[in-house]
Amino acid sequence: MSKLAAQDKFLDLSDYGRPFGKLLANSLKNTSFTPIHVTLLFGVAGLLAMYCIGNNHYNWAGFFIVLKSGIDAADGELARLKNTPSYSGRYLDSVFDIILNFLFLMTICYISQTPLWLTLIAFFCIQLQGTLYNYYYVILRNKSVGGDTTSKVFEYKTPRALPGESQKSVDILFKIYTVVYGGFDKIIHAMDSDAYRVKTLPNWFMTLVSLYGLGFQLLIIAVLLPLGQIEWIVPFFIAYSALILILIGIRKTYFN
């Protein structure tokens, strides 16, 4: 939780891969590996997980899904260790995440013979859930004294490239980011448009919101697969969206 001031740190249930991520980042800090290389590496772990799902190796699929979450935590850690923050890395990480989420569900759809239309609804639901988590988390980070502000609450215009990265790369990745995430952002902003006005969000509330973090979502899949419950993954994430209204209701009622 190095993105927040000490008083704002909370138990992030989706961030269980952070210890491994820090260990990996520390092992790479004196090498030529860059955060972008680590981002590509978690993409490989995701592809291996899909291969395992496609071949009914569900235990290994669960392992690679959890490994993907650990590696995913390492790119940001490495950027902080090397003092090389970048918008390119941030957007590439997010774009990889949504692509892998889609491919995970399409693989599950194929193997489990779940209807495609139901799988697409589940994909929409997963992304909306993750957007709510990111929305509140980014608000907290921007309110936190000394917190990380690389991510903005409202991503409406291309940021200026940071030292060491190309403005052209930032422009391209930002456009891709806004295309794949823009609709989800607008929906969540419309559902809770005043959230950014809050002074802070309590630790217990953010822990509850972290049930929607990508890491926790993937952990659910990683647990259900070895249990032989692949048929339940798609309907589960559709039903899981009911928590969105509960979380927004709590925020609007108690934190203004």
N, C-alpha and C positions, 0 to 999 in steps of 0.2 A: 504493500500500500504506500509506496514512496511518492505517489502523486498527490498526497494529501498532507496537511499539517497534522501534527500528533493528535490534537483534540478532535479532529474530524475522522480519524481512522475507524473503520468498522469491520466486523467479521464478514468478509465477502465470500459467500458460499461458492461462488463461481470461480474464485481465484486460487483454488487448491494447487494449481500447477506452479504458483509463484516460487516456492522454495527450489523446485527443480529448475525453473527459469533463471533464478539468480545464480544457482550453481553452474549452469551451462554458460551464462553470460560471463561470469568470472573466469571460467576456463578459456574463454575466447577473447578476453579483453586485450591481451597482448599478441594477438594474431592478426592476420589480414582479413579475417571474417568481418563482415559488416552486418548491421541489423537487417539489411535487405536479404543477405544470404540466409539468415535465420528464418526470415519470413518464407523464403522459398523452401526451406527445410521442413517447416510445419505443413506446407502444401504437399510435400512428398509423403509425410506421415498420414495425411488425410487420404491421399490416393491409395496408400497401402491398406488403410482401413476399409475403403470401398472395395478393393480387390478381395479382401478377406470376407466381407459381407457377401459379395457375389459368388464366392465359393463355399459358403456356409461354414466358414471358420470363425464363429461368433466370439469365441474367447480372444482370439488374436485381434479381431476387429475392435473389441472393447479396449484391448491394450493399446492399439495404435490411436484410437480416438482420445484416450486419456493422455498418451504421449504427445499428441498434437496440441492439446491444451497446455502442457508443460512447455513445449517449444514456443508456443504462441506467446507465452509470458516472457520469453528470453529476448525477443527483438527489442522491445522497449527498454528492458533492463540494460542491454548492451549499448543502446543509444545513450543512455544516461551515464554509463561507466566511461564511454569514450567521448562523452560530451558532444555527440553528433545528432541532436534531434533533427527530424526532417518531416515535412508534410508529405513528401513522397512516400516515405515508409509508413506513415500513419494511414494514408489512403490505400496504399497497396495492401496492407494488412487487412483492412476492412473489406476491400473488394475480394480478396482471397477467401475471407470468411463466408461471405454470402454465396460465392460460387461453390465452395465446399458444402455448405448447408444444403444447397439445391441438389448437388450430386449425391450427397448422403441419402436424401429423401427419395430421389429417383431410383437409386440402387435398391433401397428398402421396398419401394413400390414394385419394382420388377420381381424381386425375390419373393415377396409376400403376396403378390397378386392383388395388392390394394388398388382400388380404382384410381386412375390418374387424377380425376377431378378432386377427389378427396385428398390426395397427396398435395396437390397445388394449394388447397385451402390450408393444409397443415403448414406448408412452407410460408404462406402469408402470415399465419398465426405466429410461427416461430420468430419471423423477422419483426413483427409488431411487438412481441414480448421483449425481444432484445433491444428494440428501439426505446421502449419505455425505460428499461434499465439504464441504457446509455444516456438518455435525456436527463434523468435525475442525477446520475453520476457526474456528468459533465457540469451540470449546474452546481453541484457540491464542490467540484474541483475548482471552478471559477470563483466561488465564494470563499474557499479556503485560503487563509493567509499563506502565501508562498506555494500554493498548489500549482499543479501543472495546468497551463492554459493553451497548450498546443491545439487541443480540441475546443471548438467554440459551440455555444448553445445553439446559435443559428448560423448554419453554413450556407450563406447566400452568395458570397463572392470569393473568387480565387485568392488565397492568401499569397503574400509575397514570399518567395523562396528564402529559406534560411541559408546561412553560409554553408557551402559545400554541396548544395544540391542545385539542380537545373530548374529554372523557372518554367521551361517548356514541359518538363516532366511533371511538375506540380500542376500546371494547367491541364494537361491531359488526364492525369489521375483524378483531379478534382471533378472534371466533367463526368468521368465514368462513375465516380462516387455519387455525385448528385443524381445521376440517372437511376442507379440501382437502389439508392437509399432515400432519395428525395420524397417519394410518395409516402413512405412509412413515417418519415420525419413530420410531414405535414399533417398526417392523421393524428399522431400523438400530440403535436403542438396544438391542434384544434381541440383535442379532448381535454388538455390541461394547459391552456395558453398562458396562465398567470404563474406557473410554477417557478419561472425564473426570477420572480419578485421576492421569493422567500429569503430570509436572512441565512438560514442553514436548514439542513435536513438531519433529524436525529439519527444516531448510530443504529438503533434498533430497527428503525424504518428502512434504512439503507440495507441492512442485513436481510430484511424481508424482501426488498426489491431485488436483491442479488439472486433470488430464486429464478429470475429471468435472465441472468447473465449467461452468455454463450457457454462458458465453461460448465455451468450447472446443467444446462440443456443437454450438452454433449455427454455429461456424466450419466444422465438419465438413460440416454440411448445406449451408452456403454454398459449399463447394468441390465437393461431389458434384453439386449441381444443374447448374452450368455445364458440368461434365464429361459430362453426359448420363447420370448414374448414379442417377437418381431411384428406380429399382426396388430399389437396394441400400440405401437409407436405413433403411427399417424393419428388415430382417434384420440390418444392421450394428449398430444400437443394441441389439438383443436379444443378439447375440453379445458385444458390448462389455461386458455386465454381468458377464462372467467375471472381470473385473479387480476387482470388489467383494471377492470372496473372497481374492484375492491381497493386496490392500491391507490388509484386516482381519487376514489372517494375518501380514503383516509387522509391523503395529502390535502385535499380541498377543505376537509372538515377541521383538521387540527393544526395545519402548518400554513400560515399565511404571511 
